[in-house]
Amino acid sequence: MSELERTLLGALLLNPELLESCDLSAADFSVGQERACFSEIAALWEDRHPSEVDPVLLAAQLGGDGATSFIAGCMDGNIKLDAAAFAE
């Protein structure tokens, strides 16, 4: 997974409303967990417009070995960039 994909997915996990202001599609992500993750986030946004995506539920939806580690890896860089957001 590229650093850009990880950063984008982490940002979308924390702020799925960003989908409204960008022109991303599943085709913009590598085939595999990256594309599946984006597709799940986009589907959640379309269905419920959540303020953030629950990483545990997303990992369960993705399923398979390493899904939880994959989601944590996506969030890790964004937490380090905006640690204050998690102090609330």
Buried (B, 14 or more C-beta within 10 A) or exposed (E): BEEEBBBBBBBBBBBBEBBEEEEBEBEBBEEEBBBBBBBBBBEBBEEEEEEEBEBEEBBEBBEEEEBBEBBBBBBEBBEEEBEEEEEE
